Amino acid sequence: MAPANAKLKGVEVQISEMMAHIQELKSQVEQAENKLQRLHEEEAAILESFADHRRVLSPFRNVPEDILREICIQACVEGDIPALSYLGIPLPCVLAQICRGMRPIALTTPIIW
């Protein structure tokens, strides 16, 4: 019976060591998850700050779409604003090339075409 008890004791020690190792790994995983959460929070703060800076640095983005649409209409239809042209390209196409925000406005305003 003594050899069986010794073998059982050895298995219990291994189990105990493995449980301690598992606990250590769980602790490391928890620390990594906490760090990942902090990094996600930092990323969100940086992206929010970046968006604020982009809005400040680009006043054109702050102009409402209806105002930009009215500017397009005035430029293309009313004729009060000096005509824009570039190498014979139609004015609505020129307006669509100004920037990414202006493209859908120029392309979805049928009166200027």
C-alpha distance (Angstrom), angle and dihedral (degrees) to the residues before:
residue distance angle dihedral
M1 . . .
A2 3.81 . .
P3 3.84 94.1 .
A4 3.82 90.0 50.6
N5 3.81 90.5 49.4
A6 3.79 90.8 48.9
K7 3.79 91.1 48.8
L8 3.82 90.3 47.3
K9 3.79 90.1 49.1
G10 3.83 89.4 51.8
V11 3.80 91.3 50.8
E12 3.81 90.6 48.5
V13 3.81 89.8 51.9
Q14 3.81 90.5 50.4
I15 3.80 90.9 48.0
S16 3.79 90.2 48.7
E17 3.81 91.4 49.5
M18 3.81 91.4 47.9
M19 3.82 91.4 49.1
A20 3.82 89.5 51.0
H21 3.80 89.7 48.5
I22 3.83 91.0 49.1
Q23 3.80 90.0 50.7
E24 3.79 90.3 50.0
L25 3.81 90.5 50.3
K26 3.81 91.0 48.3
S27 3.78 89.0 52.0
Q28 3.79 91.1 50.8
V29 3.81 91.0 48.4
E30 3.81 90.3 50.7
Q31 3.81 90.9 50.1
A32 3.81 90.6 48.8
E33 3.82 90.9 49.0
N34 3.81 90.9 49.9
K35 3.79 90.7 49.8
L36 3.81 90.7 47.7
Q37 3.80 90.0 51.3
R38 3.82 90.9 51.1
L39 3.80 89.9 49.0
H40 3.82 91.1 50.7
E41 3.80 89.1 51.0
E42 3.81 91.0 49.5
E43 3.80 90.2 48.5
A44 3.81 91.3 51.0
A45 3.81 90.9 49.5
I46 3.80 91.9 49.0
L47 3.80 92.6 47.8
E48 3.80 91.0 48.7
S49 3.79 90.9 49.2
F50 3.80 90.1 47.0
A51 3.80 91.1 52.1
D52 3.81 90.3 50.6
H53 3.79 90.7 50.9
R54 3.79 92.2 48.9
R55 3.80 90.7 52.2
V56 3.79 91.5 50.1
L57 3.77 94.3 45.8
S58 3.79 94.2 47.6
P59 3.79 111.6 51.0
F60 3.80 88.9 172.6
R61 3.82 88.7 71.1
N62 3.79 89.6 56.9
V63 3.81 93.7 59.4
P64 3.83 109.6 100.0
E65 3.78 117.1 -113.0
D66 3.82 93.9 -119.0
I67 3.82 90.5 56.7
L68 3.81 91.2 50.5
R69 3.80 90.1 47.4
E70 3.82 90.2 52.3
I71 3.81 90.1 49.9
C72 3.81 89.3 53.1
I73 3.79 91.4 49.4
Q74 3.79 92.4 48.1
A75 3.79 91.9 47.9
C76 3.79 95.9 47.3
V77 3.79 105.7 31.4
E78 3.77 111.5 21.4
G79 3.78 96.6 47.7
D80 3.83 94.8 -149.2
I81 3.77 91.2 117.0
P82 3.82 116.5 66.8
A83 3.79 109.2 -94.9
L84 3.74 116.8 -101.9
S85 3.74 117.8 -144.1
Y86 3.72 136.4 158.4
L87 3.77 120.2 -164.7
G88 3.79 91.7 -30.8
I89 3.81 94.8 -55.1
P90 3.83 110.8 148.8
L91 3.80 113.9 -101.4
P92 3.85 95.7 -117.0
C93 3.81 88.9 56.5
V94 3.79 90.4 50.2
L95 3.81 90.1 50.6
A96 3.81 90.6 49.3
Q97 3.81 89.7 55.9
I98 3.80 95.9 54.2
C99 3.80 94.7 87.8
R100 3.77 144.6 -35.9
G101 3.81 92.0 -91.7
M102 3.79 94.0 51.1
R103 3.82 95.7 49.2
P104 3.83 98.6 75.6
I105 3.80 90.9 42.6
A106 3.79 93.0 53.7
L107 3.79 93.9 42.3
T108 3.82 96.0 47.5
T109 3.79 97.9 46.5
P110 3.81 104.0 90.5
I111 3.80 96.2 -174.7
I112 3.81 92.4 68.8
W113 3.79 93.2 55.9
